[in-house]
């Protein structure tokens, strides 16, 4: 069946399977709340009515900043049903300084053109001051406090007409791709892009009527929003949604949800494999049954073979199957997925010569001490094309390493209000991702980033942001800082390292400075794991006169001489 | 009130020489106590006091004062 808009498709599901669970809202240690398709859409419609009552106009951008709450889902859908555009933003981490949080939203609103913010009353003191100086934000609303029981025939007629007139090309949602603080890139997606994408991506994983998705992923991230939320909703399937803040404290919640609800699918960033394999105590796994889990899809971070092996070793005793391991390559700019491994088959790995790989060539090698194990992210999905290009954007042959470029029928139309950035990354219909990788025997392998972005626990961190924070710490010589990411095999992700020049001499001065740097990071929601303090003029400069991240990373990692660590 | 023993276990695990920890301190206000490190800190406290927590019990703790009370509730009276 063909649908013109996502709302139409939701409506069809509500009429076709009214009593089926649409969303199971998970509560740690309590009974979950279950939204049936019928109740969910009816509640969404009531939110639409209320949104019209308060004056929300067609195509206005409605940001949602609400922590895990059962009314999040119908509110989001109600915004769509009112012809407006939902944009889910991250809930402020309590350690983040309110000024920093506001700076982020202010920067975002300039590009994204946020019109309204829907949030919780408790966040009013933090978000409220934005109204005074944001050129776009018209007001704050607290939808969790609304009484949405009243109906209104005139408004309902208006809504029916808005929904009838909505076109496939009309904007449907706004998601943000990563960027330095205040410069996150707004990606506007149409109904058509999302509808085509869920069909194409769904078919690549054999999404079917018996599937049930379990997720702890934040909904401001494309993997949480598109894969774990929109995909099941569009197909009329069930998703179980767990609070990300609770999951990091109790990773067993995901396994509990899968076991109790017999879930079949989950998407995870690589670090979560290690966290689940290493940090869930045996006694909490009593009674856990993972036999229903047909796919766990690794995405958003470089896929590490070691993490898959550990995960399989730990959970095979609980019914988890090797064939359930899976991987994909995805990004917000193409709605979500670009490549996907074949369901039912463990992702292919190849042992490539590390030295040759760094020179841009893929050559297999038997000697594991000289090899890097590369894990496939699978074949290109329907509706997408991938090519590997050199620095001049000329296509390279299979087996050569270069930048990954994508063309997709679910491609975004450019970053909203950001033409210069759009022009940088789109050329002749191809999106240049900034990711490095190669194609080998028709499968795509992603091995790094063109820029120095650090990917820690699935989150993209820009070294410039860390360097700005650290440079302001008293005792650090301004401008003499570099930040970089370093692989932590045990954690299955990168950690943030900082090298800073200082005049601090004694061990106690250095220890105090290390703590001050970590505290400054905390106030900016940046976890700095390793601090190296070096004397003045130690950092190597690049030809542009700035400290070089690459050269200084190589130099500092050769010894632990400057690592400050209280033992 | 946070006991010296618990404070020492936390500081040792996070490789901190000194940091002011009060009942109202949130875990993520302590340098190094992030989501990746959280479980290591909890394991260190369990080991120090020879107690065992359930993840859900730790999840319900709003601050380090609550965590101290949880530890105390597990100790023999």
Interface residues (C-beta under 8 A of the other chain):
Chain A: X28 X29 X93 X94 X95 X246 X248 X249 X250 X251 X252 X253 X271 X275 X279 X280 X281 X283 X284 X456 X457 X491 X493 X495 X508 X511 X515 X518 X519 X521 X522 X527 X529 X565 X566 X567
Chain B: X15 X16 X17 X19 X26 X28 X29 X31 X32 X34 X35 X36 X38 X39 X52 X54 X55 X56 X58 X59 X60
